[in-house]
Amino acid sequence: MVESKIYIGLNDLSTNTQLFENEKYIRVLRNVCYSYKVPFSFQVQEGGYIYESGEYARENSLVLTLIDVNKTVVKDIAKDLCAFFHQESVLVTESHLQAHFVRETLECGGEETL
């Protein structure tokens, strides 16, 4: 399996500031993933970025994690998020991992109480 991560800064390219609350960006991210029909997880983190101009900015970022999603789809999602969030670029990483699903159910019998 391949784990892909897309790192998206939240500072606007033109103003170097975050224009909206985190939740608004998260809603966009969720809608993009839903439209591509991909399972995902994400986290919010703080970081820094050095623009091509050499200017440094501290900013909040979203890290989108996609597992076993087609590489072309990952790239399309990254392009969409880059455009929607008005970024200079977004970072995409890939890691090969060993993973498996675990399934279990709790069996409750008749009249027993906990």
N, C-alpha and C positions, 0 to 999 in steps of 0.2 A: 504494500500500500504506500501511497505517497501522501504526505501531509503538506499542504500548501498554506502559506500565511501571507496575507496582504496587509502591509502597514500603511495606514492612511493618516496623514497629519490633518489637523482640524483648523490650522491657521490658513486664512485666505491668501492666495498667491499675491494679490495686489496690495493688500493692507498689512500683511504679516500679523493679523490678529484673528482671533476666533469670532466669527460674526454671530453665531447662534449657540444656544445651550447644547450640551452634549446630547441630550435626548432627541433633539431634532435630527442630528446626524445619525443617531442610532436607528431612528425610524426609517430614514432613507436606506441605510445599510440593510435593514430587515426586508424592506420592500424589494431591493435589488436581488437579494438571495431568494426571496419567494418567487420573483418573476423568472429566475433561472431554475427554480425547482431543485435547489441544492441544500443538503443539510449543512449546518454551520454552527459555529460558536464564535464568540468575540469577547474581547476585554478592552477596557479603557485604560490607558497608561499615559505617563508623562515622558517626554523625551526632548530631544533637540534635533535640529536640522540645519545643515549648511546649504544655502541656496547656491546656484551656479554663479551668482554674483559675488559669493564669498561671505555674504551676510549670514549671521547665526541667529536662529530663533528658537526659543523654548516654546513647546506647544504640547497640547494634549493630542493623543493619537488613538485611533481604533486599530486593533489587531484582529483581523478576520481569519479564522482557521477553517479550512476546508479539507476534508479527508477523502481521498480516493475520488476526486472530481477531475474530469477530463482537463488536460492542460490548456486546451483552447478555450474552454469555458472559464477557467481561472483567469486567463489573460483578458477575456472579454469583460469579466466582472471588474478586474483591476482598472481597465480603461474607463468603464462607466463611472466607477467611484472617483477616479482621478478627475474626470470631467465634472461630475456632479458636485464634488467638494472643492473645485477650482484649485487644484494642486499643480505644482511644477512637475511632480512625479510621485508615484507610489512605489514601495518596495515589495517585491514578491520573492519569497523564499520557498524552497522545496526540500523536504527531508524524506528519506525512505525510512519506513518504520514497520515493525512487526506489531500487528494489532489483531484482536479478536473480540467478538461480542460474547457476553455472558448473559444467559437468560435463566431466570429462576422464578418460581411462583410460590406463594405461601398457601399451603393446603389447610383449610379449616374444615373440621368435621362437625357435622350435626349440631348437637346441643352444647358443645364445650364452650366455656367462656374463658377469657384471658384474665 
